[in-house]
C-alpha cells in the first residue's frame, strides 16, 4: 500500500498576497493605462492655464472698499482654485474608471481570484488612486501658485507667498479633489458600470448643485441652503476658502449663513460621503458575484 504526499495548493500570487503586494499590483495597473496619464496631464495643464488666465484678469477695479492684504490673498486663492470644478470632473471620471472599468473588461475576476478576501483589493485600489490624485493635484497647484503671484504682481497686487493660510487653502483644494475622486470611486464600485457610474458621479458632484441652485431661488426658508451645504461641491468649497473677514467675493455677493461655517466641517461632510459609499461598496463586493 502506497501513500501519496499532499502539498498545499499554491496561492495565485504567493507572498504578494500581502497588502503591500496588492498595492503594488494596483499601482502597476494604474500607471499602465494611458488614459490615466492623459487625464492627469490634462488636470495639470488646465489648472495652470485657468489659474494664469484668471490671475491676469482679476483686479479690485470697481470695488469701493479698500482691499486689505487678506482680500488680496483671498483673490489669489480664488484664482488658483478656479479650475477645481473641471478638476473635480476629471478625477470623478478617473475614480469611476479605476473600479468600474475592471468590471467592463472582466479583469475584476482575475483581481478577486488573486485577492480572495476582496476588500483588501478595494482598499488598495482606492489608496493608490488617492495617493496619485494627491500628488498630481499638489504639483498642479504648486506650479500655478508662483505663476499666479507673478501675474498679480504685474498688476500691482502683492501676493504673500509666505502666508501659511494661503498654502493651507491650496492644500484644502488638493484634499477636495482627492475626496471627490474617492466619492466617485465608491459610486463606481456600487454600480459596477462605467457609463452609469460616471453619469451618477457627475450628477452628484456637478449637476446636483445646479438643481439646488434653482430650488434656492424659490425657497423662502433656509432648509434648501442647509441641504445644499451637504453636497460634495458645496461642502468642499469650504476646504479651499481663505479665512478672511473681508472677502472680495463677499463684497460683490454676500453669502448666507448655513449649517457649516468652518473648513473642517466641510471636510467632515466629504469624508462622510466617502465612508458611507465605501462601506456599502465593500459589503456588496463581499456578497455579489464578480
C-alpha positions, 0 to 999 in steps of 0.5 A: 500500500502506497501513500501519496504526499499532499502539498498545499495548493499554491496561492495565485500570487504567493507572498504578494498576497500581502497588502503591500503586494496588492498595492503594488499590483494596483499601482502597476495597473494604474500607471499602465493605462494611458488614459490615466496619464492623459487625464492627469496631464490634462488636470495639470495643464488646465489648472495652470492655464485657468489659474494664469488666465484668471490671475491676469484678469482679476483686479479690485477695479470697481470695488469701493472698499479698500482691499486689505492684504487678506482680500488680496490673498483671498483673490489669489486663492480664488484664482488658483482654485478656479479650475477645481470644478473641471478638476473635480470632473476629471478625477470623478471620471478617473475614480469611476474608471479605476473600479468600474472599468475592471468590471467592463473588461472582466479583469475584476475576476482575475483581481478577486481570484488573486485577492480572495478576501476582496476588500483588501483589493478595494482598499488598495485600489482606492489608496493608490488612486488617492495617493496619485490624485494627491500628488498630481493635484499638489504639483498642479497647484504648486506650479500655478501658485508662483505663476499666479503671484507673478501675474498679480504682481504685474498688476500691482497686487502683492501676493504673500507667498509666505502666508501659511493660510494661503498654502493651507487653502491650496492644500484644502483644494488638493484634499477636495479633489482627492475626496471627490475622486474617492466619492466617485470611486465608491459610486463606481464600485456600487454600480459596477458600470462605467457609463452609469457610474460616471453619469451618477458621479457627475450628477452628484458632484456637478449637476446636483448643485445646479438643481439646488441652485434653482430650488434656492431661488424659490425657497423662502426658508433656509432648509434648501441652503442647509441641504445644499451645504451637504453636497460634495461641491458645496461642502468642499468649497469650504476646504479651499476658502481663505479665512478672511473677514473681508472677502472680495467675493463677499463684497460683490455677493454676500453669502448666507449663513448655513449649517457649516461655517468652518473648513473642517466641517466641510471636510467632515461632510466629504469624508462622510460621503466617502465612508458611507459609499465605501462601506456599502461598496465593500459589503456588496463586493463581499456578497455579489458575484464578480 
